[in-house]
């Protein structure tokens, strides 16, 4: 069965361009288009599409206003919020993710062919990743509605991981599609804990969006710094890779660690990417580094995790059922790099028990 898509945008030109790009793939079927949120609610109720591309800025009823009703009438639909790359829209997109949207998409700001091609590639990738049978089987959920699993499904995969975690001095997190929701849930679960280690995060996000995510995490859970370069890692802080820059950590003269950013080529079609962050952190922290791989498309982080394990560090992954897209975690699980594979709701407890002993 093709992936059934509903396009919602007040611009007929944008709707036409997206429809043309998606229809070129035989795995996708455009089942309808809507010009505002009110029309989208009615069409979602009647059609129950697998994926809905929902514009944020529209007349009458905008995307953010329509989102709760869309999820109410068609709970199995995966909603991708689409917007221009502005500070206001980034904030609204983060809010939409909290309300149950699955992902976001930034519209090209110009007619530059490279920017437009990137938009089409991301549009196609996200629709196909979210519209498969597995994704459609799980209703959209807000962060607050995730059901707690009583006992974690711990799977020992690497023989040397029979040894307990000791001396962890840094935590690194890699995430992509579904990552903002997962990060907010994870950090809420360790609120007030694990304050003796810095936490480094690479989330696949464009500029402005990472700024907004850092601000949101700071207000909600703990101090989060969107890295500018030159920061010295401090216990208790979250260090977030900025959009369009890789984040790496290096030891300077005297042995002190410092964070820097660069615009070296994309890795795994991403910048920021998790692999360069993990390689650099493994050089600095060695066996005292613990990596968490959360929901996301592709396999970014897998090669970096391989280096981490070779240097004695640890890796845990989010399990398939709690992932929005089981791509990045699957890559490290299949390579047998993980100490444990856990539901999102149990990762925080596992970290606390293993690192703090409680």
C-alpha positions as CSV (number, residue, x, y, z in Angstrom):
1,X,0.0,0.0,0.0
2,X,1.3,3.5,-0.8
3,X,1.9,6.0,1.9
4,X,-1.1,8.3,1.9
5,X,-0.3,12.0,2.3
6,X,-2.4,15.1,3.0
7,X,-0.8,18.5,2.1
8,X,-1.9,21.5,4.1
9,X,-0.6,25.0,3.0
10,X,-2.2,28.3,2.2
11,X,0.0,28.7,-0.8
12,X,-1.2,26.8,-3.9
13,X,2.3,27.0,-5.3
14,X,3.8,25.3,-2.3
15,X,1.2,22.6,-2.3
16,X,1.8,22.0,-6.0
17,X,5.5,21.8,-5.6
18,X,5.3,19.4,-2.7
19,X,2.7,17.3,-4.5
20,X,4.9,17.1,-7.6
21,X,8.0,16.1,-5.7
22,X,6.2,13.4,-3.6
23,X,4.1,12.0,-6.5
24,X,7.2,11.2,-8.4
25,X,7.8,8.3,-5.9
26,X,5.5,5.3,-6.5
27,X,5.5,4.6,-2.8
28,X,3.5,7.8,-2.0
29,X,0.0,8.9,-2.9
30,X,-1.3,12.4,-2.4
31,X,-4.9,11.9,-1.1
32,X,-5.8,15.5,-0.7
33,X,-4.7,19.2,-0.3
34,X,-6.1,21.9,2.0
35,X,-5.6,25.6,2.2
36,X,-6.2,26.1,6.0
37,X,-6.4,24.3,9.3
38,X,-10.2,24.0,9.3
39,X,-10.2,22.2,5.9
40,X,-7.3,20.0,7.2
41,X,-9.3,18.8,10.3
42,X,-12.3,17.8,8.1
43,X,-10.1,16.0,5.6
44,X,-8.1,14.2,8.2
45,X,-11.4,13.0,9.8
46,X,-12.5,11.6,6.4
47,X,-9.3,10.3,5.0
48,X,-7.1,9.3,8.0
49,X,-3.9,9.8,6.0
50,X,-0.6,8.2,7.1
51,X,1.3,11.5,7.0
52,X,0.1,15.2,7.1
53,X,2.4,18.0,6.0
54,X,0.9,20.9,8.1
55,X,1.9,24.6,7.5
56,X,2.2,26.7,10.6
57,X,1.2,30.1,9.2
58,X,-2.2,30.0,7.6
59,X,-5.3,32.2,7.6
60,X,-8.5,31.4,9.5
61,X,-7.1,28.4,11.5
62,X,-3.3,28.1,11.5
63,X,-1.4,24.8,11.9
64,X,-0.8,25.1,15.6
65,X,-4.5,25.7,16.3
66,X,-5.5,22.8,14.1
67,X,-3.0,20.3,15.3
68,X,-4.8,19.0,18.5
69,X,-8.1,18.5,16.5
70,X,-6.3,16.8,13.7
71,X,-4.7,14.3,16.1
72,X,-8.1,13.8,17.8
73,X,-9.9,12.9,14.6
74,X,-7.0,11.0,13.1
75,X,-4.7,9.8,15.9
76,X,-2.7,7.4,13.7
77,X,-1.6,10.2,11.4
78,X,2.0,11.4,11.6
79,X,2.1,15.2,11.4
80,X,5.1,17.1,10.0
81,X,5.0,20.8,10.7
82,X,6.3,23.0,7.9
83,X,7.5,26.6,8.3
84,X,10.0,29.2,7.2
85,X,13.2,29.3,9.1
86,X,12.5,32.1,11.6
87,X,12.8,32.5,15.4
88,X,9.1,32.7,15.8
89,X,8.4,29.6,13.7
90,X,11.1,27.6,15.4
91,X,9.5,28.3,18.7
92,X,6.1,27.3,17.4
93,X,7.5,24.1,15.9
94,X,9.0,23.1,19.2
95,X,5.6,23.7,20.8
96,X,3.9,21.7,18.2
97,X,6.2,18.8,18.9
98,X,5.1,18.9,22.5
99,X,1.5,18.9,21.5
100,X,2.0,15.7,19.5
101,X,3.4,16.6,16.1
102,X,6.0,14.0,14.9
103,X,8.5,16.2,13.1
104,X,9.2,19.5,11.4
105,X,10.4,20.7,8.0
106,X,11.9,24.1,7.1
107,X,10.8,25.6,3.8
108,X,13.5,26.9,1.5
109,X,14.1,30.6,2.0
110,X,15.2,31.2,-1.6
111,X,15.1,29.7,-5.1
112,X,18.6,28.5,-4.8
113,X,18.6,25.0,-6.4
114,X,20.8,23.4,-3.7
115,X,18.4,24.7,-0.9
116,X,15.4,23.5,-2.8
117,X,16.9,20.1,-3.6
118,X,17.7,19.7,0.1
119,X,14.1,20.5,1.0
120,X,12.8,18.0,-1.4
121,X,15.2,15.3,-0.2
122,X,14.2,15.9,3.4
123,X,10.5,16.0,2.5
124,X,10.7,12.7,0.8
125,X,12.9,11.0,3.4
126,X,10.7,12.1,6.3
127,X,7.4,11.1,4.6
128,X,8.8,7.6,3.8
129,X,10.3,7.1,7.2
130,X,7.2,8.2,9.1
131,X,4.6,6.7,6.7
132,X,5.6,3.0,6.8
133,X,3.5,0.3,8.3
134,X,5.4,0.3,11.5
135,X,5.1,4.1,12.1
136,X,1.4,4.1,11.2
137,X,0.7,1.4,13.8
138,X,1.5,3.7,16.7
139,X,-0.8,6.7,17.5
140,X,0.8,10.1,17.8
141,X,1.6,10.9,21.4
142,X,2.6,14.1,23.3
143,X,5.6,13.9,25.7
144,X,3.2,14.0,28.7
145,X,1.2,11.0,27.4
146,X,4.0,8.5,27.1
147,X,3.1,5.4,29.2
148,X,5.7,4.4,31.8
149,X,7.1,0.9,31.4
150,X,7.6,-0.8,34.8
151,X,10.6,-3.0,34.0
152,X,13.2,-2.2,31.4
153,X,14.1,-4.6,28.6
154,X,17.8,-4.8,29.2
155,X,19.6,-6.7,26.5
156,X,23.3,-7.5,27.1
157,X,25.0,-7.4,23.6
158,X,28.7,-6.9,24.1
159,X,30.7,-9.4,26.2
160,X,32.9,-6.8,28.0
161,X,29.7,-5.0,29.1
162,X,29.2,-7.5,31.9
163,X,31.4,-5.1,33.9
164,X,29.4,-2.3,35.7
165,X,29.6,1.3,34.7
166,X,32.2,3.1,36.8
167,X,33.8,6.5,36.6
168,X,31.5,8.1,34.0
169,X,32.7,11.6,33.5
170,X,30.6,12.6,30.4
171,X,27.4,11.7,28.7
172,X,26.8,12.1,25.0
173,X,23.4,11.9,23.3
174,X,22.7,11.5,19.5
175,X,19.2,12.1,18.2
176,X,17.3,13.1,15.0
177,X,13.6,12.5,14.0
178,X,11.5,12.5,17.2
179,X,14.6,13.7,19.1
180,X,13.3,17.0,20.6
181,X,10.4,15.1,22.3
182,X,12.7,12.3,23.4
183,X,15.2,14.8,24.8
184,X,12.6,16.7,26.8
185,X,11.3,13.5,28.2
186,X,14.7,12.1,29.1
187,X,15.9,15.3,30.7
188,X,12.7,15.6,32.7
189,X,13.3,12.1,34.0
190,X,16.8,13.0,35.3
191,X,15.9,16.5,36.6
192,X,18.1,17.3,39.6
193,X,20.3,14.2,39.0
194,X,23.5,13.5,37.1
195,X,24.7,17.0,38.0
196,X,28.4,15.8,38.3
197,X,28.9,15.3,34.5
198,X,28.5,17.5,31.4
199,X,26.1,16.2,28.8
200,X,26.8,16.7,25.1
201,X,24.0,16.6,22.6
202,X,23.9,16.5,18.8
203,X,20.3,16.8,17.5
204,X,19.8,17.1,13.8
205,X,18.2,20.5,13.5
206,X,18.7,23.7,11.4
207,X,20.0,27.0,12.8
208,X,17.5,28.9,14.9
209,X,15.8,25.7,15.9
210,X,18.7,24.6,18.0
211,X,18.7,28.0,19.6
212,X,15.0,27.6,20.5
213,X,15.6,24.1,21.8
214,X,18.4,25.2,24.0
215,X,16.2,28.0,25.5
216,X,13.3,25.6,26.1
217,X,15.5,23.0,27.8
218,X,17.1,25.7,30.0
219,X,13.6,26.9,31.1
220,X,12.3,23.4,31.6
221,X,15.0,21.1,33.0
222,X,18.6,22.4,33.3
223,X,21.0,24.8,31.8
224,X,21.5,24.1,28.1
225,X,24.1,26.0,26.1
226,X,24.0,26.2,22.3
227,X,27.7,26.0,21.7
228,X,29.5,29.0,20.2
229,X,33.0,27.7,20.5
230,X,35.6,28.0,23.3
231,X,33.4,26.7,26.1
232,X,35.0,24.6,28.9
233,X,32.7,21.7,29.8
234,X,31.3,22.1,33.3
235,X,29.4,19.5,35.3
236,X,25.6,19.7,35.1
237,X,25.4,21.7,31.8
238,X,24.0,20.5,28.5
239,X,26.0,21.4,25.5
240,X,24.0,21.4,22.3
241,X,25.6,21.4,18.8
242,X,24.4,24.5,16.9
243,X,22.5,24.1,13.6
244,X,24.8,23.7,10.5
245,X,28.0,23.2,12.7
246,X,29.7,20.1,13.9
247,X,30.5,20.2,17.6
248,X,33.8,18.6,18.8
249,X,35.7,18.5,22.1
250,X,39.5,18.6,22.3
251,X,42.1,18.7,25.0
252,X,44.1,22.0,25.0
253,X,47.6,22.7,26.4
254,X,47.6,21.7,30.0
255,X,45.1,18.9,29.5
256,X,41.9,21.0,29.8
257,X,39.0,20.1,27.5
258,X,37.4,22.8,25.3
259,X,34.5,22.7,22.9
260,X,34.8,24.0,19.3
261,X,32.5,24.1,16.3
262,X,33.4,23.7,12.6
263,X,31.9,23.6,9.1
264,X,33.7,20.5,7.9
265,X,31.7,18.5,5.3
266,X,28.5,16.9,6.3
267,X,28.6,13.3,7.6
268,X,25.6,11.0,7.0
269,X,24.1,14.0,5.1
270,X,24.1,15.9,8.4
271,X,25.7,18.9,10.0
272,X,25.7,18.8,12.9
273,X,26.4,15.1,12.9
274,X,26.9,12.8,15.9
275,X,29.9,10.9,14.6
276,X,32.4,13.7,14.8
277,X,31.2,14.6,18.3
278,X,31.5,11.0,19.5
279,X,35.0,10.5,18.0
280,X,36.3,13.6,19.7
281,X,34.6,12.9,23.0
282,X,36.1,9.3,23.0
283,X,39.6,10.8,22.6
284,X,39.0,13.0,25.6
285,X,37.1,10.8,28.0
286,X,37.9,7.2,26.8
287,X,36.3,4.6,29.0
288,X,34.7,7.3,31.1
289,X,32.2,8.2,28.3
290,X,28.6,6.9,28.1
291,X,26.6,7.4,24.9
292,X,22.8,7.4,24.5
293,X,21.4,6.9,21.0
294,X,17.8,8.1,20.6
295,X,15.2,8.0,17.9
296,X,16.2,9.1,14.4
297,X,16.5,8.3,10.7
298,X,19.6,6.9,9.2
299,X,22.7,5.6,11.0
300,X,24.5,8.7,12.2
301,X,26.3,7.9,15.4
302,X,27.0,4.2,14.6
303,X,30.6,4.7,13.5
304,X,31.2,7.1,16.4
305,X,29.8,4.5,18.8
306,X,32.2,1.9,17.4
307,X,35.1,4.1,18.3
308,X,33.6,4.7,21.8
309,X,33.3,1.0,22.4
310,X,36.8,0.3,21.1
311,X,38.1,2.9,23.6
312,X,36.3,1.2,26.5
313,X,33.2,3.6,26.7
314,X,29.6,2.5,26.9
315,X,26.6,2.8,24.6
316,X,22.9,2.4,25.3
317,X,20.0,2.7,22.8
318,X,16.3,3.6,22.7
319,X,14.2,0.6,21.9
320,X,12.2,0.1,18.7
321,X,8.7,0.5,20.2
322,X,9.3,3.8,21.8
323,X,11.1,5.3,18.8
324,X,9.3,7.5,16.3
325,X,11.9,6.3,13.8
326,X,14.0,3.3,14.6
327,X,17.0,4.1,12.4
328,X,19.9,5.4,14.5
329,X,19.3,3.1,17.5
330,X,18.8,0.1,15.1
331,X,22.2,0.8,13.5
332,X,24.1,0.5,16.8
333,X,22.0,-2.4,18.0
334,X,22.6,-4.4,14.8
335,X,26.4,-3.8,15.1
336,X,26.2,-5.2,18.7
337,X,27.6,-2.0,20.2
338,X,25.0,-1.6,23.0
339,X,25.2,-2.4,26.7
340,X,21.4,-2.1,26.9
341,X,18.3,-1.3,24.7
342,X,15.6,0.5,26.7
343,X,12.2,2.2,26.4
344,X,12.6,5.9,26.5
345,X,10.8,6.1,29.8
346,X,13.4,3.9,31.4
347,X,16.6,5.4,30.1
348,X,16.8,8.1,32.8
349,X,16.3,5.6,35.6
350,X,18.9,3.3,34.1
351,X,21.5,6.2,33.8
352,X,20.8,7.2,37.4
353,X,21.1,3.7,38.8
354,X,24.2,2.8,36.8
355,X,26.1,6.0,37.3
356,X,24.9,7.2,40.7
357,X,24.1,3.9,42.2
358,X,20.5,4.8,43.0
